[in-house]
């Protein structure tokens, strides 16, 4: 038996468009196969959120399944879709062959070309044991750093336990910050990996039950894998949002440098618009490093002076406030930068993106509607210390990010000679404190002992994390590449926590 596994990238809720894409795959003359396998949620996309229970989309789904069924004369198809079971909306699979549709809600055995196939939805380890020659698992599991080897190990163990080949087909695509890697793989009855498709790429892999394949090993540098995930997630989000270009501020710092690398990789340098936004507190080094990076990447770089706009705003309110507070002026400075980026973005037809990282978002070291402004935060799930590791990987063959960017002290340059460590602990310590407080729920006293850090420093960081909830509640979607700290937490904005 020959089976095609498709790394399929649907657009959420675009039932008709996804249907046409599926039919095109069925009609493709090569490679010939008995069965086309598409992932969970292939017809509806993911995440659907409240649209998952939209009766209008359900009606369109059922109609589309019938149209797909008309094209399964020579090749059967199995795919995931939204359905209604009684009063409940559920994730389901459809096995379609010669116009007949068999709905599967958990696990079911179907017959094709003399083989019994067990189709499984949901957690593979929870699937019931059923007599089958081949097992096919449809999934829509988001990518997280380190979970590809985990999933492949689980696949191999399951195949060995059941003693039959097991095929995995995971969803591909990026939506609302989630990244699906499109993992397509097969483990034989001995628990050996015999097929592995390329991650983060729309393609079809062919598995032949009669073909003896050599065992494979998944090898990938975790840093390269994360960069591939972020680049794919950024490009997919931009395209599905109706754009082909992005715009952001290029400061000469590490955050915007890594963001620029991701954007150039995802969209091509010609579609990336970086803007240098110097003011009275911007160093010549910042402008020079930004220029070097732009040339290395082949991206567009413009310069817009913020100082005249800042002075104009100060004059506009001068009859009310003769001298702005330092913190007020810094926030105004940041918001004017955002205003300029959105203005140019509108003219270029480019989507504004933010360059804030997870460290900054965690402690609120960012300005709401300023540097947080954008349709997407590509590195909002990456700690500052992790960005240094990514930069080293980016430069492993040649210097793409100027070494001067990596070596300089982080700064937002909202006032003269400003450095992040003026108000925050060094990032190696900060990035240890944050997950201990948020993810592990340790007290400041426990964290201080564990990190061998001053209690007052740890307490200050914890207070900043709690105080920044209102900012995180109002930021753009963040590309998820880890078991992110704040995504699944319901944290009130108005509160008081006594540490």
C-alpha positions as CSV (number, residue, x, y, z in Angstrom):
1,X,0.0,0.0,0.0
2,X,1.2,3.5,-0.9
3,X,0.2,6.4,1.4
4,X,0.8,10.1,0.9
5,X,1.3,12.2,4.0
6,X,0.6,15.8,3.4
7,X,2.1,18.7,5.4
8,X,-1.1,20.7,4.9
9,X,-1.4,24.4,5.7
10,X,-5.0,25.5,5.9
11,X,-6.3,29.0,6.5
12,X,-8.5,29.0,9.6
13,X,-12.2,29.1,8.8
14,X,-11.6,29.2,5.1
15,X,-13.5,26.0,4.4
16,X,-14.0,26.6,0.7
17,X,-10.3,27.5,0.1
18,X,-9.1,24.6,2.1
19,X,-11.5,22.3,0.3
20,X,-10.1,23.4,-3.1
21,X,-6.5,22.8,-1.8
22,X,-7.4,19.3,-0.7
23,X,-9.1,18.5,-4.1
24,X,-6.0,19.7,-5.9
25,X,-3.9,17.3,-3.9
26,X,-6.3,14.5,-4.7
27,X,-6.1,15.3,-8.4
28,X,-2.3,15.6,-8.4
29,X,-1.0,12.9,-10.8
30,X,2.1,12.2,-8.8
31,X,3.0,10.5,-6.7
32,X,0.3,7.9,-7.1
33,X,-1.0,6.4,-3.9
34,X,-3.9,4.5,-2.4
35,X,-4.5,7.0,0.3
36,X,-4.0,10.7,1.0
37,X,-3.6,11.5,4.6
38,X,-4.2,15.1,5.8
39,X,-3.9,16.3,9.5
40,X,-6.4,17.0,12.2
41,X,-8.3,20.3,11.5
42,X,-7.2,20.2,7.8
43,X,-10.6,21.4,6.5
44,X,-11.3,24.1,9.2
45,X,-7.8,25.2,10.3
46,X,-6.6,25.9,13.9
47,X,-7.1,27.5,16.3
48,X,-10.8,28.1,15.6
49,X,-11.6,29.4,19.1
50,X,-15.3,30.4,19.2
51,X,-15.7,29.8,15.5
52,X,-15.4,26.1,16.2
53,X,-19.0,26.3,17.3
54,X,-20.2,28.4,14.3
55,X,-23.2,26.6,12.7
56,X,-22.7,28.4,9.4
57,X,-19.1,27.1,9.1
58,X,-20.4,23.6,10.1
59,X,-22.9,23.7,7.2
60,X,-20.1,24.7,4.8
61,X,-17.9,21.9,6.2
62,X,-20.5,19.2,5.5
63,X,-21.1,20.5,2.0
64,X,-17.3,20.6,1.3
65,X,-16.9,17.0,2.5
66,X,-19.4,15.9,-0.1
67,X,-17.5,17.7,-2.8
68,X,-14.2,16.2,-1.7
69,X,-15.9,12.8,-1.7
70,X,-16.7,13.1,-5.4
71,X,-12.9,13.3,-6.1
72,X,-12.0,10.0,-4.3
73,X,-12.6,7.6,-7.1
74,X,-9.0,6.3,-7.3
75,X,-7.4,7.6,-4.1
76,X,-9.0,7.5,-0.7
77,X,-8.6,10.4,1.7
78,X,-8.6,10.9,5.5
79,X,-8.7,14.4,7.0
80,X,-9.6,16.3,10.1
81,X,-12.6,18.6,10.4
82,X,-15.0,20.2,12.8
83,X,-18.3,18.4,13.5
84,X,-21.2,18.2,15.8
85,X,-21.9,15.1,17.9
86,X,-25.3,15.5,19.6
87,X,-25.2,19.0,21.0
88,X,-21.4,19.2,21.3
89,X,-19.0,20.4,18.7
90,X,-16.0,18.1,18.4
91,X,-12.9,17.5,16.4
92,X,-13.5,14.6,14.0
93,X,-11.8,12.8,11.1
94,X,-13.4,11.7,7.8
95,X,-12.3,8.6,5.9
96,X,-13.5,9.2,2.3
97,X,-13.5,6.7,-0.5
98,X,-15.5,6.4,-3.7
99,X,-18.0,9.0,-2.6
100,X,-18.6,7.4,0.9
101,X,-17.8,9.4,4.1
102,X,-17.0,7.5,7.3
103,X,-16.8,9.8,10.3
104,X,-14.4,9.0,13.1
105,X,-14.5,10.8,16.5
106,X,-11.7,9.0,18.4
107,X,-10.5,5.8,16.9
108,X,-11.9,3.5,14.2
109,X,-10.7,0.7,11.9
110,X,-11.4,1.1,8.2
111,X,-10.5,-1.2,5.3
112,X,-8.7,-0.2,2.1
113,X,-6.9,-2.3,-0.5
114,X,-7.0,-5.3,1.6
115,X,-5.5,-3.6,4.7
116,X,-7.1,-2.7,8.0
117,X,-6.2,0.9,9.0
118,X,-6.7,2.3,12.5
119,X,-7.4,6.0,12.3
120,X,-6.6,7.8,15.5
121,X,-7.4,11.4,16.7
122,X,-6.2,12.9,19.9
123,X,-3.4,11.6,22.2
124,X,-1.7,8.6,20.6
125,X,-0.9,7.0,23.9
126,X,-4.6,7.0,24.9
127,X,-5.8,5.2,21.8
128,X,-7.5,1.9,22.3
129,X,-5.8,-1.3,21.0
130,X,-7.6,-2.5,17.9
131,X,-6.6,-5.1,15.3
132,X,-5.0,-3.2,12.4
133,X,-2.2,-3.6,9.8
134,X,-1.3,0.1,9.8
135,X,-2.1,2.9,12.3
136,X,-2.5,6.5,11.2
137,X,-2.5,9.3,13.7
138,X,-3.9,12.7,12.8
139,X,-2.8,15.6,15.1
140,X,-2.8,19.3,15.4
141,X,-0.2,19.7,18.1
142,X,1.6,23.1,18.3
143,X,5.4,23.2,18.0
144,X,7.4,23.8,21.1
145,X,11.1,23.9,21.5
146,X,12.3,20.3,22.2
147,X,9.0,18.6,21.5
148,X,9.9,17.2,18.0
149,X,12.3,14.6,19.4
150,X,9.7,13.9,22.2
151,X,7.0,13.2,19.7
152,X,9.2,11.0,17.5
153,X,10.3,9.0,20.5
154,X,6.6,8.5,21.5
155,X,5.8,7.5,17.9
156,X,8.6,4.9,17.9
157,X,7.6,3.4,21.3
158,X,4.0,3.2,20.3
159,X,4.8,1.4,17.0
160,X,7.0,-1.1,18.8
161,X,4.4,-1.7,21.4
162,X,1.7,-2.3,18.9
163,X,3.9,-4.2,16.5
164,X,2.6,-2.4,13.3
165,X,3.8,0.6,11.3
166,X,2.5,3.9,12.7
167,X,2.1,7.0,10.5
168,X,2.0,10.5,12.0
169,X,0.5,13.6,10.2
170,X,0.6,16.9,12.1
171,X,-0.9,20.2,11.1
172,X,1.2,22.8,9.4
173,X,0.7,26.6,9.7
174,X,0.7,29.6,12.0
175,X,-2.3,31.2,13.6
176,X,-2.9,33.5,16.5
177,X,0.7,32.9,17.7
178,X,0.6,29.1,17.5
179,X,3.0,27.4,15.1
180,X,2.3,23.9,13.7
181,X,5.3,22.2,12.2
182,X,3.7,19.8,9.8
183,X,5.6,16.8,11.1
184,X,5.0,13.8,8.9
185,X,6.7,10.6,10.0
186,X,6.5,6.8,10.1
187,X,7.9,4.3,12.6
188,X,8.0,0.6,11.6
189,X,6.8,-2.3,13.8
190,X,10.3,-2.5,15.3
191,X,10.0,1.1,16.5
192,X,12.5,2.4,14.0
193,X,11.9,5.8,12.3
194,X,11.7,5.1,8.5
195,X,10.2,8.3,7.1
196,X,10.6,11.9,8.2
197,X,9.3,14.8,6.2
198,X,10.8,18.3,6.4
199,X,9.4,20.5,9.1
200,X,7.8,23.9,8.5
201,X,7.3,23.2,4.8
202,X,4.2,22.4,2.7
203,X,5.0,19.1,0.9
204,X,3.9,15.5,0.4
205,X,5.8,12.5,1.7
206,X,5.2,9.0,0.2
207,X,5.3,5.9,2.4
208,X,5.2,2.4,0.7
209,X,4.4,-0.6,2.9
210,X,6.4,-2.9,0.6
211,X,9.5,-0.8,0.6
212,X,12.3,-1.6,3.1
213,X,13.7,1.7,4.4
214,X,16.8,2.3,6.4
215,X,16.3,3.6,10.0
216,X,16.5,7.4,10.3
217,X,17.6,9.7,13.1
218,X,16.3,13.1,13.7
219,X,19.2,15.5,14.1
220,X,18.8,19.3,14.4
221,X,20.5,22.0,16.4
222,X,17.8,23.3,18.8
223,X,18.8,26.9,17.9
224,X,18.3,26.3,14.2
225,X,15.0,24.5,14.8
226,X,13.7,27.5,16.8
227,X,14.9,30.0,14.1
228,X,13.1,27.9,11.5
229,X,10.0,27.8,13.5
230,X,10.0,31.6,14.1
231,X,10.8,32.4,10.5
232,X,8.0,30.1,9.3
233,X,5.5,31.4,11.9
234,X,6.3,35.0,11.0
235,X,6.0,34.5,7.2
236,X,2.8,32.5,7.6
237,X,1.2,35.0,9.9
238,X,2.0,37.9,7.6
239,X,0.7,36.1,4.5
240,X,-2.5,35.0,6.2
241,X,-3.1,38.5,7.5
242,X,-3.1,39.7,3.9
243,X,0.4,41.3,3.8
244,X,3.6,40.5,2.0
245,X,5.8,43.1,3.7
246,X,6.7,44.0,7.3
247,X,8.0,47.2,8.9
248,X,9.7,47.7,12.3
249,X,12.3,49.9,14.1
250,X,15.9,48.9,13.7
251,X,17.7,50.2,16.7
252,X,21.2,48.7,16.5
253,X,20.3,46.4,19.4
254,X,20.0,42.6,19.6
255,X,16.2,42.3,19.6
256,X,15.6,44.2,16.4
257,X,18.6,42.5,14.8
258,X,17.2,39.0,15.4
259,X,13.8,40.2,14.3
260,X,15.4,41.5,11.1
261,X,17.1,38.2,10.4
262,X,13.8,36.3,10.8
263,X,11.9,38.7,8.6
264,X,14.5,38.6,5.8
265,X,14.5,34.8,6.0
266,X,10.7,34.6,6.0
267,X,9.9,37.2,3.3
268,X,13.0,38.1,1.5
269,X,15.1,41.3,2.1
270,X,13.1,43.3,-0.5
271,X,9.9,42.9,1.5
272,X,11.5,44.0,4.8
273,X,11.3,47.7,5.8
274,X,13.5,48.7,8.7
275,X,13.4,52.2,10.1
276,X,16.2,53.9,12.1
277,X,14.5,56.3,14.5
278,X,17.3,58.4,16.0
279,X,16.7,61.1,18.6
280,X,18.9,63.3,20.8
281,X,19.8,60.2,22.9
282,X,20.6,57.9,20.0
283,X,24.3,57.1,19.7
284,X,26.2,57.1,16.4
285,X,27.1,53.5,17.1
286,X,23.4,52.5,17.0
287,X,22.9,54.0,13.6
288,X,26.2,52.5,12.3
289,X,25.4,49.0,13.5
290,X,21.8,49.2,12.1
291,X,23.3,50.2,8.7
292,X,25.8,47.3,8.7
293,X,23.0,44.8,9.6
294,X,20.7,46.1,6.8
295,X,23.4,45.8,4.2
296,X,24.3,42.2,5.4
297,X,20.6,41.2,5.1
298,X,19.8,43.2,2.0
299,X,16.8,44.8,3.6
300,X,15.4,48.3,3.1
301,X,16.5,50.9,5.7
302,X,15.1,54.3,6.1
303,X,15.9,57.0,8.8
304,X,13.3,59.3,10.4
305,X,14.4,61.7,13.1
306,X,12.2,61.6,16.1
307,X,13.4,64.7,17.9
308,X,11.5,67.3,15.7
309,X,8.2,65.3,16.3
310,X,9.0,65.0,20.0
311,X,9.6,68.7,20.3
312,X,6.4,69.4,18.4
313,X,4.4,67.2,20.9
314,X,6.1,68.9,23.9
315,X,5.2,72.3,22.4
316,X,1.6,71.2,21.8
317,X,1.1,70.5,25.5
318,X,3.4,73.3,26.7
319,X,0.5,75.6,27.7
320,X,-0.7,72.8,30.1
321,X,2.6,71.2,31.1
322,X,5.7,73.3,30.8
323,X,8.1,70.5,31.5
324,X,7.3,66.8,31.1
325,X,8.4,64.3,33.7
326,X,11.3,62.2,32.6
327,X,9.3,59.0,32.5
328,X,6.5,60.7,30.6
329,X,8.9,61.9,27.9
330,X,10.4,58.5,27.6
331,X,7.0,56.9,27.0
332,X,6.1,59.7,24.5
333,X,9.4,59.1,22.7
334,X,8.6,55.4,22.3
335,X,5.0,56.0,21.2
336,X,6.1,58.5,18.6
337,X,8.5,55.9,17.2
338,X,5.4,53.6,16.9
339,X,3.4,56.3,15.2
340,X,6.0,56.8,12.6
341,X,6.3,53.1,11.9
342,X,2.5,52.7,11.5
343,X,2.4,55.8,9.2
344,X,5.1,54.4,6.9
345,X,3.5,51.0,7.2
346,X,0.3,52.3,5.8
347,X,2.1,54.0,2.9
348,X,4.2,50.9,2.1
349,X,1.4,48.4,2.7
350,X,3.6,46.7,5.3
351,X,2.5,45.1,8.5
352,X,4.1,46.7,11.6
353,X,5.7,44.1,14.0
354,X,7.1,44.6,17.5
355,X,10.7,43.6,18.5
356,X,10.1,43.1,22.2
357,X,11.5,39.9,23.8
358,X,10.1,37.7,26.6
359,X,12.3,39.2,29.3
360,X,11.1,42.7,28.6
361,X,7.4,41.6,28.4
362,X,7.7,39.6,31.6
363,X,8.8,42.6,33.7
364,X,7.0,45.3,31.7
365,X,10.2,46.8,30.5
366,X,8.4,48.1,27.5
367,X,6.0,50.9,26.6
368,X,2.3,50.1,25.9
369,X,1.4,51.4,22.4
370,X,5.1,52.2,22.0
371,X,7.6,49.5,21.4
372,X,4.9,46.9,22.1
373,X,2.8,48.2,19.1
374,X,2.5,45.9,16.1
375,X,0.4,43.2,14.6
376,X,2.8,40.4,15.9
377,X,5.6,39.9,18.4
378,X,7.9,37.4,16.6
379,X,10.4,37.0,19.5
380,X,8.0,37.6,22.4
381,X,8.5,34.0,23.6
382,X,12.3,34.2,23.6
383,X,14.3,35.3,26.6
384,X,17.1,37.8,26.1
385,X,19.7,35.3,27.1
386,X,18.3,32.9,24.5
387,X,18.6,35.6,21.8
388,X,22.4,35.7,22.4
389,X,22.5,31.9,21.6
390,X,20.4,32.4,18.5
391,X,22.7,35.2,17.4
392,X,25.7,33.0,17.8
393,X,24.0,30.3,15.6
394,X,23.0,32.9,13.0
395,X,26.7,33.9,12.8
396,X,28.1,30.4,12.8
397,X,29.3,30.5,9.1
398,X,29.7,34.3,8.6
399,X,29.0,37.5,10.5
400,X,25.4,38.4,9.7
401,X,24.6,40.2,12.9
402,X,27.5,42.6,13.5
403,X,29.5,41.6,16.5
404,X,29.2,45.1,17.9
405,X,25.4,44.5,18.3
406,X,26.1,41.3,20.3
407,X,28.8,42.9,22.5
408,X,27.1,46.1,23.4
409,X,25.0,46.5,26.6
410,X,21.2,46.4,25.9
411,X,19.5,49.7,25.9
412,X,16.2,51.2,24.7
413,X,17.9,54.7,24.2
414,X,15.0,56.6,25.6
415,X,17.3,58.9,27.5
416,X,21.1,59.7,27.2
417,X,23.5,56.8,28.2
418,X,20.6,54.6,29.2
419,X,21.2,50.9,29.8
420,X,18.7,48.2,30.7
421,X,20.7,47.2,33.8
422,X,20.2,50.7,35.2
423,X,16.8,49.4,36.5
424,X,17.0,45.7,36.0
425,X,19.3,42.9,37.2
426,X,21.7,41.4,34.6
427,X,19.7,39.3,32.1
428,X,21.3,36.0,33.1
429,X,19.9,36.5,36.6
430,X,16.6,38.0,35.4
431,X,15.9,35.2,33.0
432,X,16.3,32.7,35.9
433,X,14.0,34.5,38.2
434,X,11.1,34.9,35.9
435,X,10.2,31.2,35.3
436,X,10.9,30.3,38.9
437,X,8.2,32.9,40.0
438,X,5.7,32.4,37.2
439,X,6.0,28.8,36.1
440,X,7.2,27.1,39.3
441,X,5.4,29.4,41.8
442,X,8.3,29.8,44.2
443,X,8.3,32.7,46.7
444,X,10.9,35.5,46.4
445,X,12.7,34.0,49.4
446,X,13.0,30.6,47.8
447,X,14.1,32.2,44.5
448,X,16.7,34.3,46.3
449,X,18.2,31.2,47.9
450,X,18.1,29.2,44.7
451,X,19.7,31.9,42.6
452,X,22.0,33.2,45.3
453,X,20.6,36.6,44.7
454,X,19.7,39.6,47.0
455,X,16.2,39.2,48.2
456,X,15.4,42.9,47.4
457,X,16.4,42.3,43.8
458,X,14.2,39.2,43.5
459,X,11.3,40.9,45.2
460,X,11.5,43.8,42.8
461,X,11.5,41.6,39.8
462,X,8.4,39.7,41.1
463,X,6.6,42.9,41.7
464,X,7.4,44.1,38.2
465,X,6.0,40.8,36.7
466,X,2.7,41.3,38.6
467,X,2.5,44.9,37.7
468,X,3.0,44.2,34.0
469,X,-0.1,42.0,33.5
470,X,-2.0,44.9,32.1
471,X,0.6,45.4,29.4
472,X,0.7,41.7,28.4
473,X,-3.1,41.7,28.2
474,X,-3.0,44.4,25.5
475,X,-0.1,43.2,23.3
476,X,-0.2,41.6,19.9
477,X,-0.1,37.8,19.3
478,X,3.3,36.2,20.3
479,X,4.8,33.4,18.3
480,X,4.9,30.5,20.6
481,X,8.0,28.3,20.6
482,X,8.2,27.2,24.2
483,X,5.8,26.2,27.0
484,X,5.2,29.9,27.4
485,X,4.9,31.4,30.8
486,X,1.9,33.6,30.4
487,X,-0.2,32.2,27.6
488,X,-2.3,29.7,29.6
489,X,-2.5,31.8,32.7
490,X,-5.6,33.8,33.7
491,X,-4.0,36.6,35.6
492,X,-6.2,39.6,36.8
493,X,-5.1,43.0,35.7
494,X,-6.5,44.8,38.8
495,X,-5.0,43.1,41.9
496,X,-2.6,43.3,44.8
497,X,-0.2,40.5,45.6
498,X,1.6,40.8,49.0
499,X,4.9,39.1,48.5
